[in-house]
Amino acid sequence: MAVSILLAKQVFKLFLILLLGYILVKSGKLKASDSKSVSVILVYLVIPCMIINSFQIDYTPQVRNGLIFTMAV
């Protein structure tokens, strides 16, 4: 259950990043052509850090079982 909550929080943060980008382009702060450089930074730096951070939890049998179930599916 804790893993689901952590992942949901990370997905929410990603949607906030998406919304922020949309607002910046619509307000004129960034041009649509600037999106390539911002995307590269997000894809190669920010998102991997968020993924690693979201899995920094204590190893318990419940976490192990959830991981095994996920791999099986």
CHARMM internal coordinates of N, CA and C (Angstrom, degrees):
IC EDIT
DIST 1 N 1 CA 1.4509
DIST 1 CA 1 C 1.5246
ANGL 1 N 1 CA 1 C 110.70
DIST 1 C 2 N 1.3245
ANGL 1 CA 1 C 2 N 117.37
DIHE 1 N 1 CA 1 C 2 N -39.34
DIST 2 N 2 CA 1.4579
ANGL 1 C 2 N 2 CA 120.76
DIHE 1 CA 1 C 2 N 2 CA -178.15
DIST 2 CA 2 C 1.5188
ANGL 2 N 2 CA 2 C 110.87
DIHE 1 C 2 N 2 CA 2 C -65.80
DIST 2 C 3 N 1.3416
ANGL 2 CA 2 C 3 N 116.77
DIHE 2 N 2 CA 2 C 3 N -35.40
DIST 3 N 3 CA 1.4527
ANGL 2 C 3 N 3 CA 120.29
DIHE 2 CA 2 C 3 N 3 CA 179.71
DIST 3 CA 3 C 1.5216
ANGL 3 N 3 CA 3 C 109.93
DIHE 2 C 3 N 3 CA 3 C -65.75
DIST 3 C 4 N 1.3233
ANGL 3 CA 3 C 4 N 116.98
DIHE 3 N 3 CA 3 C 4 N -40.10
DIST 4 N 4 CA 1.4652
ANGL 3 C 4 N 4 CA 121.01
DIHE 3 CA 3 C 4 N 4 CA 179.15
DIST 4 CA 4 C 1.5145
ANGL 4 N 4 CA 4 C 111.25
DIHE 3 C 4 N 4 CA 4 C -61.87
DIST 4 C 5 N 1.3106
ANGL 4 CA 4 C 5 N 115.84
DIHE 4 N 4 CA 4 C 5 N -41.66
DIST 5 N 5 CA 1.4644
ANGL 4 C 5 N 5 CA 119.90
DIHE 4 CA 4 C 5 N 5 CA 179.81
DIST 5 CA 5 C 1.5259
ANGL 5 N 5 CA 5 C 110.36
DIHE 4 C 5 N 5 CA 5 C -66.47
DIST 5 C 6 N 1.3262
ANGL 5 CA 5 C 6 N 117.39
DIHE 5 N 5 CA 5 C 6 N -42.53
DIST 6 N 6 CA 1.4638
ANGL 5 C 6 N 6 CA 120.52
DIHE 5 CA 5 C 6 N 6 CA 178.16
DIST 6 CA 6 C 1.5185
ANGL 6 N 6 CA 6 C 111.34
DIHE 5 C 6 N 6 CA 6 C -61.93
DIST 6 C 7 N 1.3125
ANGL 6 CA 6 C 7 N 117.32
DIHE 6 N 6 CA 6 C 7 N -44.53
DIST 7 N 7 CA 1.4556
ANGL 6 C 7 N 7 CA 120.53
DIHE 6 CA 6 C 7 N 7 CA 179.64
DIST 7 CA 7 C 1.5227
ANGL 7 N 7 CA 7 C 111.27
DIHE 6 C 7 N 7 CA 7 C -66.27
DIST 7 C 8 N 1.3172
ANGL 7 CA 7 C 8 N 117.63
DIHE 7 N 7 CA 7 C 8 N -38.41
DIST 8 N 8 CA 1.4643
ANGL 7 C 8 N 8 CA 120.66
DIHE 7 CA 7 C 8 N 8 CA 177.40
DIST 8 CA 8 C 1.5246
ANGL 8 N 8 CA 8 C 110.66
DIHE 7 C 8 N 8 CA 8 C -62.36
DIST 8 C 9 N 1.3139
ANGL 8 CA 8 C 9 N 117.27
DIHE 8 N 8 CA 8 C 9 N -39.18
DIST 9 N 9 CA 1.4658
ANGL 8 C 9 N 9 CA 120.75
DIHE 8 CA 8 C 9 N 9 CA 177.57
DIST 9 CA 9 C 1.5218
ANGL 9 N 9 CA 9 C 111.06
DIHE 8 C 9 N 9 CA 9 C -63.65
DIST 9 C 10 N 1.3424
ANGL 9 CA 9 C 10 N 116.97
DIHE 9 N 9 CA 9 C 10 N -40.81
DIST 10 N 10 CA 1.4621
ANGL 9 C 10 N 10 CA 120.68
DIHE 9 CA 9 C 10 N 10 CA 179.76
DIST 10 CA 10 C 1.5289
ANGL 10 N 10 CA 10 C 111.01
DIHE 9 C 10 N 10 CA 10 C -67.34
DIST 10 C 11 N 1.3277
ANGL 10 CA 10 C 11 N 116.98
DIHE 10 N 10 CA 10 C 11 N -39.53
DIST 11 N 11 CA 1.4583
ANGL 10 C 11 N 11 CA 120.50
DIHE 10 CA 10 C 11 N 11 CA 177.26
DIST 11 CA 11 C 1.5283
ANGL 11 N 11 CA 11 C 109.58
DIHE 10 C 11 N 11 CA 11 C -63.83
DIST 11 C 12 N 1.3089
ANGL 11 CA 11 C 12 N 117.05
DIHE 11 N 11 CA 11 C 12 N -40.59
DIST 12 N 12 CA 1.4615
ANGL 11 C 12 N 12 CA 121.14
DIHE 11 CA 11 C 12 N 12 CA 177.26
DIST 12 CA 12 C 1.5264
ANGL 12 N 12 CA 12 C 110.89
DIHE 11 C 12 N 12 CA 12 C -60.68
DIST 12 C 13 N 1.3352
ANGL 12 CA 12 C 13 N 116.51
DIHE 12 N 12 CA 12 C 13 N -41.86
DIST 13 N 13 CA 1.4681
ANGL 12 C 13 N 13 CA 120.23
DIHE 12 CA 12 C 13 N 13 CA 178.18
DIST 13 CA 13 C 1.5214
ANGL 13 N 13 CA 13 C 111.24
DIHE 12 C 13 N 13 CA 13 C -63.26
DIST 13 C 14 N 1.3254
ANGL 13 CA 13 C 14 N 116.94
DIHE 13 N 13 CA 13 C 14 N -38.86
DIST 14 N 14 CA 1.4625
ANGL 13 C 14 N 14 CA 119.96
DIHE 13 CA 13 C 14 N 14 CA 177.73
DIST 14 CA 14 C 1.5292
ANGL 14 N 14 CA 14 C 111.30
DIHE 13 C 14 N 14 CA 14 C -64.56
DIST 14 C 15 N 1.3283
ANGL 14 CA 14 C 15 N 117.33
DIHE 14 N 14 CA 14 C 15 N -39.08
DIST 15 N 15 CA 1.4500
ANGL 14 C 15 N 15 CA 119.83
DIHE 14 CA 14 C 15 N 15 CA 176.33
DIST 15 CA 15 C 1.5296
ANGL 15 N 15 CA 15 C 111.28
DIHE 14 C 15 N 15 CA 15 C -66.10
DIST 15 C 16 N 1.3240
ANGL 15 CA 15 C 16 N 117.40
DIHE 15 N 15 CA 15 C 16 N -34.37
DIST 16 N 16 CA 1.4613
ANGL 15 C 16 N 16 CA 119.58
DIHE 15 CA 15 C 16 N 16 CA 175.32
DIST 16 CA 16 C 1.5284
ANGL 16 N 16 CA 16 C 111.49
DIHE 15 C 16 N 16 CA 16 C -64.35
DIST 16 C 17 N 1.3398
ANGL 16 CA 16 C 17 N 116.68
DIHE 16 N 16 CA 16 C 17 N -39.81
DIST 17 N 17 CA 1.4613
ANGL 16 C 17 N 17 CA 120.70
DIHE 16 CA 16 C 17 N 17 CA 176.67
DIST 17 CA 17 C 1.5250
ANGL 17 N 17 CA 17 C 109.88
DIHE 16 C 17 N 17 CA 17 C -62.06
DIST 17 C 18 N 1.3275
ANGL 17 CA 17 C 18 N 116.68
DIHE 17 N 17 CA 17 C 18 N -43.18
DIST 18 N 18 CA 1.4569
ANGL 17 C 18 N 18 CA 121.63
DIHE 17 CA 17 C 18 N 18 CA 178.58
DIST 18 CA 18 C 1.5223
ANGL 18 N 18 CA 18 C 110.93
DIHE 17 C 18 N 18 CA 18 C -61.31
DIST 18 C 19 N 1.3079
ANGL 18 CA 18 C 19 N 116.68
DIHE 18 N 18 CA 18 C 19 N -46.04
DIST 19 N 19 CA 1.4585
ANGL 18 C 19 N 19 CA 121.51
DIHE 18 CA 18 C 19 N 19 CA 179.46
DIST 19 CA 19 C 1.5280
ANGL 19 N 19 CA 19 C 111.39
DIHE 18 C 19 N 19 CA 19 C -63.90
DIST 19 C 20 N 1.3170
ANGL 19 CA 19 C 20 N 116.93
DIHE 19 N 19 CA 19 C 20 N -40.44
DIST 20 N 20 CA 1.4610
ANGL 19 C 20 N 20 CA 120.88
DIHE 19 CA 19 C 20 N 20 CA 178.38
DIST 20 CA 20 C 1.5277
ANGL 20 N 20 CA 20 C 110.94
DIHE 19 C 20 N 20 CA 20 C -62.35
DIST 20 C 21 N 1.3253
ANGL 20 CA 20 C 21 N 117.19
DIHE 20 N 20 CA 20 C 21 N -42.70
DIST 21 N 21 CA 1.4580
ANGL 20 C 21 N 21 CA 120.51
DIHE 20 CA 20 C 21 N 21 CA 177.09
DIST 21 CA 21 C 1.5111
ANGL 21 N 21 CA 21 C 112.07
DIHE 20 C 21 N 21 CA 21 C -61.60
DIST 21 C 22 N 1.3022
ANGL 21 CA 21 C 22 N 117.03
DIHE 21 N 21 CA 21 C 22 N -42.52
DIST 22 N 22 CA 1.4600
ANGL 21 C 22 N 22 CA 121.75
DIHE 21 CA 21 C 22 N 22 CA 178.23
DIST 22 CA 22 C 1.5259
ANGL 22 N 22 CA 22 C 111.05
DIHE 21 C 22 N 22 CA 22 C -61.01
DIST 22 C 23 N 1.3198
ANGL 22 CA 22 C 23 N 115.69
DIHE 22 N 22 CA 22 C 23 N -44.97
DIST 23 N 23 CA 1.4716
ANGL 22 C 23 N 23 CA 120.38
DIHE 22 CA 22 C 23 N 23 CA -179.38
DIST 23 CA 23 C 1.5234
ANGL 23 N 23 CA 23 C 110.76
DIHE 22 C 23 N 23 CA 23 C -65.41
DIST 23 C 24 N 1.3286
ANGL 23 CA 23 C 24 N 117.87
DIHE 23 N 23 CA 23 C 24 N -40.88
DIST 24 N 24 CA 1.4627
ANGL 23 C 24 N 24 CA 120.84
DIHE 23 CA 23 C 24 N 24 CA 179.69
DIST 24 CA 24 C 1.5229
ANGL 24 N 24 CA 24 C 112.21
DIHE 23 C 24 N 24 CA 24 C -63.31
DIST 24 C 25 N 1.3274
ANGL 24 CA 24 C 25 N 117.30
DIHE 24 N 24 CA 24 C 25 N -39.52
DIST 25 N 25 CA 1.4651
ANGL 24 C 25 N 25 CA 120.05
DIHE 24 CA 24 C 25 N 25 CA 178.83
DIST 25 CA 25 C 1.5267
ANGL 25 N 25 CA 25 C 110.43
DIHE 24 C 25 N 25 CA 25 C -70.66
DIST 25 C 26 N 1.3115
ANGL 25 CA 25 C 26 N 117.28
DIHE 25 N 25 CA 25 C 26 N -44.15
DIST 26 N 26 CA 1.4661
ANGL 25 C 26 N 26 CA 120.45
DIHE 25 CA 25 C 26 N 26 CA -178.46
DIST 26 CA 26 C 1.5290
ANGL 26 N 26 CA 26 C 112.36
DIHE 25 C 26 N 26 CA 26 C -67.20
DIST 26 C 27 N 1.3291
ANGL 26 CA 26 C 27 N 117.20
DIHE 26 N 26 CA 26 C 27 N -30.51
DIST 27 N 27 CA 1.4606
ANGL 26 C 27 N 27 CA 119.70
DIHE 26 CA 26 C 27 N 27 CA 179.56
DIST 27 CA 27 C 1.5264
ANGL 27 N 27 CA 27 C 112.41
DIHE 26 C 27 N 27 CA 27 C -82.68
DIST 27 C 28 N 1.3410
ANGL 27 CA 27 C 28 N 117.57
DIHE 27 N 27 CA 27 C 28 N -10.51
DIST 28 N 28 CA 1.4499
ANGL 27 C 28 N 28 CA 121.16
DIHE 27 CA 27 C 28 N 28 CA 177.67
DIST 28 CA 28 C 1.5192
ANGL 28 N 28 CA 28 C 114.15
DIHE 27 C 28 N 28 CA 28 C 91.57
DIST 28 C 29 N 1.3161
ANGL 28 CA 28 C 29 N 118.48
DIHE 28 N 28 CA 28 C 29 N 3.44
DIST 29 N 29 CA 1.4660
ANGL 28 C 29 N 29 CA 121.77
DIHE 28 CA 28 C 29 N 29 CA 178.86
DIST 29 CA 29 C 1.5238
ANGL 29 N 29 CA 29 C 110.98
DIHE 28 C 29 N 29 CA 29 C -69.03
DIST 29 C 30 N 1.3361
ANGL 29 CA 29 C 30 N 116.91
DIHE 29 N 29 CA 29 C 30 N -35.18
DIST 30 N 30 CA 1.4565
ANGL 29 C 30 N 30 CA 122.96
DIHE 29 CA 29 C 30 N 30 CA 176.60
DIST 30 CA 30 C 1.5145
ANGL 30 N 30 CA 30 C 109.16
DIHE 29 C 30 N 30 CA 30 C -125.69
DIST 30 C 31 N 1.3294
ANGL 30 CA 30 C 31 N 115.49
DIHE 30 N 30 CA 30 C 31 N 149.94
DIST 31 N 31 CA 1.4617
ANGL 30 C 31 N 31 CA 119.95
DIHE 30 CA 30 C 31 N 31 CA 174.24
DIST 31 CA 31 C 1.5206
ANGL 31 N 31 CA 31 C 108.13
DIHE 30 C 31 N 31 CA 31 C -92.34
DIST 31 C 32 N 1.3128
ANGL 31 CA 31 C 32 N 115.30
DIHE 31 N 31 CA 31 C 32 N 158.95
DIST 32 N 32 CA 1.4584
ANGL 31 C 32 N 32 CA 119.97
DIHE 31 CA 31 C 32 N 32 CA 179.12
DIST 32 CA 32 C 1.5277
ANGL 32 N 32 CA 32 C 110.37
DIHE 31 C 32 N 32 CA 32 C -62.13
DIST 32 C 33 N 1.3290
ANGL 32 CA 32 C 33 N 117.60
DIHE 32 N 32 CA 32 C 33 N -28.96
DIST 33 N 33 CA 1.4674
ANGL 32 C 33 N 33 CA 120.37
DIHE 32 CA 32 C 33 N 33 CA 179.80
DIST 33 CA 33 C 1.5295
ANGL 33 N 33 CA 33 C 111.98
DIHE 32 C 33 N 33 CA 33 C -71.05
DIST 33 C 34 N 1.3279
ANGL 33 CA 33 C 34 N 117.75
DIHE 33 N 33 CA 33 C 34 N -19.74
DIST 34 N 34 CA 1.4673
ANGL 33 C 34 N 34 CA 121.48
DIHE 33 CA 33 C 34 N 34 CA 177.11
DIST 34 CA 34 C 1.5296
ANGL 34 N 34 CA 34 C 112.01
DIHE 33 C 34 N 34 CA 34 C -74.48
DIST 34 C 35 N 1.3072
ANGL 34 CA 34 C 35 N 116.77
DIHE 34 N 34 CA 34 C 35 N -9.85
DIST 35 N 35 CA 1.4554
ANGL 34 C 35 N 35 CA 119.93
DIHE 34 CA 34 C 35 N 35 CA -174.13
DIST 35 CA 35 C 1.5309
ANGL 35 N 35 CA 35 C 112.63
DIHE 34 C 35 N 35 CA 35 C -65.11
DIST 35 C 36 N 1.3239
ANGL 35 CA 35 C 36 N 117.84
DIHE 35 N 35 CA 35 C 36 N -29.34
DIST 36 N 36 CA 1.4652
ANGL 35 C 36 N 36 CA 119.63
DIHE 35 CA 35 C 36 N 36 CA -178.71
DIST 36 CA 36 C 1.5228
ANGL 36 N 36 CA 36 C 111.12
DIHE 35 C 36 N 36 CA 36 C -63.51
DIST 36 C 37 N 1.3211
ANGL 36 CA 36 C 37 N 117.63
DIHE 36 N 36 CA 36 C 37 N -46.79
DIST 37 N 37 CA 1.4724
ANGL 36 C 37 N 37 CA 119.50
DIHE 36 CA 36 C 37 N 37 CA -178.99
DIST 37 CA 37 C 1.5264
ANGL 37 N 37 CA 37 C 111.31
DIHE 36 C 37 N 37 CA 37 C -68.13
DIST 37 C 38 N 1.3140
ANGL 37 CA 37 C 38 N 117.45
DIHE 37 N 37 CA 37 C 38 N -38.36
DIST 38 N 38 CA 1.4653
ANGL 37 C 38 N 38 CA 120.62
DIHE 37 CA 37 C 38 N 38 CA 177.92
DIST 38 CA 38 C 1.5308
ANGL 38 N 38 CA 38 C 109.74
DIHE 37 C 38 N 38 CA 38 C -66.14
DIST 38 C 39 N 1.3198
ANGL 38 CA 38 C 39 N 117.17
DIHE 38 N 38 CA 38 C 39 N -40.85
DIST 39 N 39 CA 1.4635
ANGL 38 C 39 N 39 CA 121.16
DIHE 38 CA 38 C 39 N 39 CA 179.10
DIST 39 CA 39 C 1.5172
ANGL 39 N 39 CA 39 C 111.65
DIHE 38 C 39 N 39 CA 39 C -62.61
DIST 39 C 40 N 1.3233
ANGL 39 CA 39 C 40 N 116.88
DIHE 39 N 39 CA 39 C 40 N -41.37
DIST 40 N 40 CA 1.4605
ANGL 39 C 40 N 40 CA 120.39
DIHE 39 CA 39 C 40 N 40 CA 179.44
DIST 40 CA 40 C 1.5218
ANGL 40 N 40 CA 40 C 110.55
DIHE 39 C 40 N 40 CA 40 C -62.37
DIST 40 C 41 N 1.3144
ANGL 40 CA 40 C 41 N 117.23
DIHE 40 N 40 CA 40 C 41 N -42.57
DIST 41 N 41 CA 1.4663
ANGL 40 C 41 N 41 CA 121.15
DIHE 40 CA 40 C 41 N 41 CA 178.73
DIST 41 CA 41 C 1.5273
ANGL 41 N 41 CA 41 C 110.39
DIHE 40 C 41 N 41 CA 41 C -63.27
DIST 41 C 42 N 1.3268
ANGL 41 CA 41 C 42 N 116.35
DIHE 41 N 41 CA 41 C 42 N -44.60
DIST 42 N 42 CA 1.4632
ANGL 41 C 42 N 42 CA 120.02
DIHE 41 CA 41 C 42 N 42 CA -179.21
DIST 42 CA 42 C 1.5237
ANGL 42 N 42 CA 42 C 111.75
DIHE 41 C 42 N 42 CA 42 C -65.81
DIST 42 C 43 N 1.3263
ANGL 42 CA 42 C 43 N 116.73
DIHE 42 N 42 CA 42 C 43 N -47.45
DIST 43 N 43 CA 1.4672
ANGL 42 C 43 N 43 CA 120.26
DIHE 42 CA 42 C 43 N 43 CA -174.60
DIST 43 CA 43 C 1.5235
ANGL 43 N 43 CA 43 C 111.90
DIHE 42 C 43 N 43 CA 43 C -67.47
DIST 43 C 44 N 1.3189
ANGL 43 CA 43 C 44 N 117.50
DIHE 43 N 43 CA 43 C 44 N -40.41
DIST 44 N 44 CA 1.4614
ANGL 43 C 44 N 44 CA 119.64
DIHE 43 CA 43 C 44 N 44 CA -173.64
DIST 44 CA 44 C 1.5237
ANGL 44 N 44 CA 44 C 114.32
DIHE 43 C 44 N 44 CA 44 C -95.67
DIST 44 C 45 N 1.3179
ANGL 44 CA 44 C 45 N 118.87
DIHE 44 N 44 CA 44 C 45 N -12.38
DIST 45 N 45 CA 1.4599
ANGL 44 C 45 N 45 CA 119.96
DIHE 44 CA 44 C 45 N 45 CA -177.11
DIST 45 CA 45 C 1.5258
ANGL 45 N 45 CA 45 C 112.51
DIHE 44 C 45 N 45 CA 45 C -124.46
DIST 45 C 46 N 1.3131
ANGL 45 CA 45 C 46 N 117.19
DIHE 45 N 45 CA 45 C 46 N -58.67
DIST 46 N 46 CA 1.4657
ANGL 45 C 46 N 46 CA 120.74
DIHE 45 CA 45 C 46 N 46 CA -171.05
DIST 46 CA 46 C 1.5272
ANGL 46 N 46 CA 46 C 112.12
DIHE 45 C 46 N 46 CA 46 C -71.46
DIST 46 C 47 N 1.3257
ANGL 46 CA 46 C 47 N 117.97
DIHE 46 N 46 CA 46 C 47 N -50.57
DIST 47 N 47 CA 1.4620
ANGL 46 C 47 N 47 CA 120.60
DIHE 46 CA 46 C 47 N 47 CA -175.18
DIST 47 CA 47 C 1.5277
ANGL 47 N 47 CA 47 C 112.14
DIHE 46 C 47 N 47 CA 47 C -63.95
DIST 47 C 48 N 1.3478
ANGL 47 CA 47 C 48 N 120.23
DIHE 47 N 47 CA 47 C 48 N -44.43
DIST 48 N 48 CA 1.4736
ANGL 47 C 48 N 48 CA 117.45
DIHE 47 CA 47 C 48 N 48 CA 175.88
DIST 48 CA 48 C 1.5345
ANGL 48 N 48 CA 48 C 113.16
DIHE 47 C 48 N 48 CA 48 C -60.18
DIST 48 C 49 N 1.3256
ANGL 48 CA 48 C 49 N 116.45
DIHE 48 N 48 CA 48 C 49 N -36.91
DIST 49 N 49 CA 1.4727
ANGL 48 C 49 N 49 CA 119.12
DIHE 48 CA 48 C 49 N 49 CA 176.99
DIST 49 CA 49 C 1.5231
ANGL 49 N 49 CA 49 C 110.93
DIHE 48 C 49 N 49 CA 49 C -64.48
DIST 49 C 50 N 1.3332
ANGL 49 CA 49 C 50 N 117.10
DIHE 49 N 49 CA 49 C 50 N -39.16
DIST 50 N 50 CA 1.4605
ANGL 49 C 50 N 50 CA 120.35
DIHE 49 CA 49 C 50 N 50 CA 178.30
DIST 50 CA 50 C 1.5262
ANGL 50 N 50 CA 50 C 110.70
DIHE 49 C 50 N 50 CA 50 C -65.73
DIST 50 C 51 N 1.3179
ANGL 50 CA 50 C 51 N 117.44
DIHE 50 N 50 CA 50 C 51 N -39.87
DIST 51 N 51 CA 1.4666
ANGL 50 C 51 N 51 CA 120.93
DIHE 50 CA 50 C 51 N 51 CA -179.97
DIST 51 CA 51 C 1.5284
ANGL 51 N 51 CA 51 C 110.50
DIHE 50 C 51 N 51 CA 51 C -64.78
DIST 51 C 52 N 1.3192
ANGL 51 CA 51 C 52 N 116.30
DIHE 51 N 51 CA 51 C 52 N -47.26
DIST 52 N 52 CA 1.4708
ANGL 51 C 52 N 52 CA 120.14
DIHE 51 CA 51 C 52 N 52 CA 179.52
DIST 52 CA 52 C 1.5260
ANGL 52 N 52 CA 52 C 110.05
DIHE 51 C 52 N 52 CA 52 C -62.20
DIST 52 C 53 N 1.3188
ANGL 52 CA 52 C 53 N 117.18
DIHE 52 N 52 CA 52 C 53 N -42.94
DIST 53 N 53 CA 1.4607
ANGL 52 C 53 N 53 CA 121.41
DIHE 52 CA 52 C 53 N 53 CA -179.85
DIST 53 CA 53 C 1.5259
ANGL 53 N 53 CA 53 C 111.67
DIHE 52 C 53 N 53 CA 53 C -63.69
DIST 53 C 54 N 1.3249
ANGL 53 CA 53 C 54 N 117.53
DIHE 53 N 53 CA 53 C 54 N -36.70
DIST 54 N 54 CA 1.4647
ANGL 53 C 54 N 54 CA 119.87
DIHE 53 CA 53 C 54 N 54 CA -177.38
DIST 54 CA 54 C 1.5313
ANGL 54 N 54 CA 54 C 112.34
DIHE 53 C 54 N 54 CA 54 C -68.86
DIST 54 C 55 N 1.3409
ANGL 54 CA 54 C 55 N 117.74
DIHE 54 N 54 CA 54 C 55 N -21.94
DIST 55 N 55 CA 1.4543
ANGL 54 C 55 N 55 CA 120.72
DIHE 54 CA 54 C 55 N 55 CA -179.96
DIST 55 CA 55 C 1.5253
ANGL 55 N 55 CA 55 C 112.98
DIHE 54 C 55 N 55 CA 55 C -99.77
DIST 55 C 56 N 1.2975
ANGL 55 CA 55 C 56 N 119.22
DIHE 55 N 55 CA 55 C 56 N 12.68
DIST 56 N 56 CA 1.4572
ANGL 55 C 56 N 56 CA 122.70
DIHE 55 CA 55 C 56 N 56 CA 177.33
DIST 56 CA 56 C 1.5290
ANGL 56 N 56 CA 56 C 109.14
DIHE 55 C 56 N 56 CA 56 C -84.59
DIST 56 C 57 N 1.3345
ANGL 56 CA 56 C 57 N 115.57
DIHE 56 N 56 CA 56 C 57 N 75.16
DIST 57 N 57 CA 1.4629
ANGL 56 C 57 N 57 CA 121.35
DIHE 56 CA 56 C 57 N 57 CA -179.15
DIST 57 CA 57 C 1.5271
ANGL 57 N 57 CA 57 C 108.52
DIHE 56 C 57 N 57 CA 57 C -128.86
DIST 57 C 58 N 1.3103
ANGL 57 CA 57 C 58 N 115.77
DIHE 57 N 57 CA 57 C 58 N 164.69
DIST 58 N 58 CA 1.4621
ANGL 57 C 58 N 58 CA 121.23
DIHE 57 CA 57 C 58 N 58 CA 178.05
DIST 58 CA 58 C 1.5170
ANGL 58 N 58 CA 58 C 110.29
DIHE 57 C 58 N 58 CA 58 C -69.12
DIST 58 C 59 N 1.3248
ANGL 58 CA 58 C 59 N 115.61
DIHE 58 N 58 CA 58 C 59 N 141.80
DIST 59 N 59 CA 1.4684
ANGL 58 C 59 N 59 CA 121.64
DIHE 58 CA 58 C 59 N 59 CA 179.18
DIST 59 CA 59 C 1.5213
ANGL 59 N 59 CA 59 C 108.68
DIHE 58 C 59 N 59 CA 59 C -82.75
DIST 59 C 60 N 1.3199
ANGL 59 CA 59 C 60 N 115.56
DIHE 59 N 59 CA 59 C 60 N 115.91
DIST 60 N 60 CA 1.4586
ANGL 59 C 60 N 60 CA 121.83
DIHE 59 CA 59 C 60 N 60 CA 177.77
DIST 60 CA 60 C 1.5257
ANGL 60 N 60 CA 60 C 108.62
DIHE 59 C 60 N 60 CA 60 C -127.89
DIST 60 C 61 N 1.3208
ANGL 60 CA 60 C 61 N 117.72
DIHE 60 N 60 CA 60 C 61 N 164.01
DIST 61 N 61 CA 1.4711
ANGL 60 C 61 N 61 CA 119.44
DIHE 60 CA 60 C 61 N 61 CA 176.61
DIST 61 CA 61 C 1.5356
ANGL 61 N 61 CA 61 C 112.57
DIHE 60 C 61 N 61 CA 61 C -58.38
DIST 61 C 62 N 1.3179
ANGL 61 CA 61 C 62 N 116.85
DIHE 61 N 61 CA 61 C 62 N -34.04
DIST 62 N 62 CA 1.4623
ANGL 61 C 62 N 62 CA 120.18
DIHE 61 CA 61 C 62 N 62 CA 178.82
DIST 62 CA 62 C 1.5324
ANGL 62 N 62 CA 62 C 110.62
DIHE 61 C 62 N 62 CA 62 C -65.51
DIST 62 C 63 N 1.3264
ANGL 62 CA 62 C 63 N 117.06
DIHE 62 N 62 CA 62 C 63 N -41.41
DIST 63 N 63 CA 1.4627
ANGL 62 C 63 N 63 CA 121.30
DIHE 62 CA 62 C 63 N 63 CA 177.47
DIST 63 CA 63 C 1.5275
ANGL 63 N 63 CA 63 C 109.87
DIHE 62 C 63 N 63 CA 63 C -65.26
DIST 63 C 64 N 1.3330
ANGL 63 CA 63 C 64 N 117.06
DIHE 63 N 63 CA 63 C 64 N -43.07
DIST 64 N 64 CA 1.4647
ANGL 63 C 64 N 64 CA 121.31
DIHE 63 CA 63 C 64 N 64 CA 178.47
DIST 64 CA 64 C 1.5189
ANGL 64 N 64 CA 64 C 111.17
DIHE 63 C 64 N 64 CA 64 C -60.08
DIST 64 C 65 N 1.3276
ANGL 64 CA 64 C 65 N 116.82
DIHE 64 N 64 CA 64 C 65 N -45.88
DIST 65 N 65 CA 1.4583
ANGL 64 C 65 N 65 CA 120.32
DIHE 64 CA 64 C 65 N 65 CA -179.99
DIST 65 CA 65 C 1.5262
ANGL 65 N 65 CA 65 C 111.69
DIHE 64 C 65 N 65 CA 65 C -63.67
DIST 65 C 66 N 1.3116
ANGL 65 CA 65 C 66 N 116.68
DIHE 65 N 65 CA 65 C 66 N -39.06
DIST 66 N 66 CA 1.4573
ANGL 65 C 66 N 66 CA 120.52
DIHE 65 CA 65 C 66 N 66 CA 176.99
DIST 66 CA 66 C 1.5153
ANGL 66 N 66 CA 66 C 112.22
DIHE 65 C 66 N 66 CA 66 C -64.02
DIST 66 C 67 N 1.3370
ANGL 66 CA 66 C 67 N 116.43
DIHE 66 N 66 CA 66 C 67 N -39.10
DIST 67 N 67 CA 1.4592
ANGL 66 C 67 N 67 CA 121.04
DIHE 66 CA 66 C 67 N 67 CA 178.48
DIST 67 CA 67 C 1.5252
ANGL 67 N 67 CA 67 C 110.87
DIHE 66 C 67 N 67 CA 67 C -67.00
DIST 67 C 68 N 1.3221
ANGL 67 CA 67 C 68 N 116.73
DIHE 67 N 67 CA 67 C 68 N -43.32
DIST 68 N 68 CA 1.4705
ANGL 67 C 68 N 68 CA 120.95
DIHE 67 CA 67 C 68 N 68 CA 178.14
DIST 68 CA 68 C 1.5271
ANGL 68 N 68 CA 68 C 110.15
DIHE 67 C 68 N 68 CA 68 C -62.84
DIST 68 C 69 N 1.3193
ANGL 68 CA 68 C 69 N 116.79
DIHE 68 N 68 CA 68 C 69 N -42.45
DIST 69 N 69 CA 1.4682
ANGL 68 C 69 N 69 CA 120.57
DIHE 68 CA 68 C 69 N 69 CA 177.93
DIST 69 CA 69 C 1.5210
ANGL 69 N 69 CA 69 C 111.41
DIHE 68 C 69 N 69 CA 69 C -61.91
DIST 69 C 70 N 1.3204
ANGL 69 CA 69 C 70 N 116.45
DIHE 69 N 69 CA 69 C 70 N -41.96
DIST 70 N 70 CA 1.4604
ANGL 69 C 70 N 70 CA 120.64
DIHE 69 CA 69 C 70 N 70 CA 179.79
DIST 70 CA 70 C 1.5271
ANGL 70 N 70 CA 70 C 111.48
DIHE 69 C 70 N 70 CA 70 C -64.28
DIST 70 C 71 N 1.3196
ANGL 70 CA 70 C 71 N 117.01
DIHE 70 N 70 CA 70 C 71 N -41.56
DIST 71 N 71 CA 1.4643
ANGL 70 C 71 N 71 CA 120.27
DIHE 70 CA 70 C 71 N 71 CA 178.46
DIST 71 CA 71 C 1.5253
ANGL 71 N 71 CA 71 C 110.82
DIHE 70 C 71 N 71 CA 71 C -66.10
DIST 71 C 72 N 1.3276
ANGL 71 CA 71 C 72 N 116.88
DIHE 71 N 71 CA 71 C 72 N -36.91
DIST 72 N 72 CA 1.4701
ANGL 71 C 72 N 72 CA 120.58
DIHE 71 CA 71 C 72 N 72 CA -179.49
DIST 72 CA 72 C 1.5234
ANGL 72 N 72 CA 72 C 111.31
DIHE 71 C 72 N 72 CA 72 C -67.47
DIST 72 C 73 N 1.3092
ANGL 72 CA 72 C 73 N 116.24
DIHE 72 N 72 CA 72 C 73 N -37.23
DIST 73 N 73 CA 1.4699
ANGL 72 C 73 N 73 CA 120.10
DIHE 72 CA 72 C 73 N 73 CA -179.76
DIST 73 CA 73 C 1.5028
ANGL 73 N 73 CA 73 C 109.11
DIHE 72 C 73 N 73 CA 73 C -73.38
END
COOR INIT
IC SEED 1 N 1 CA 1 C
IC BUILD
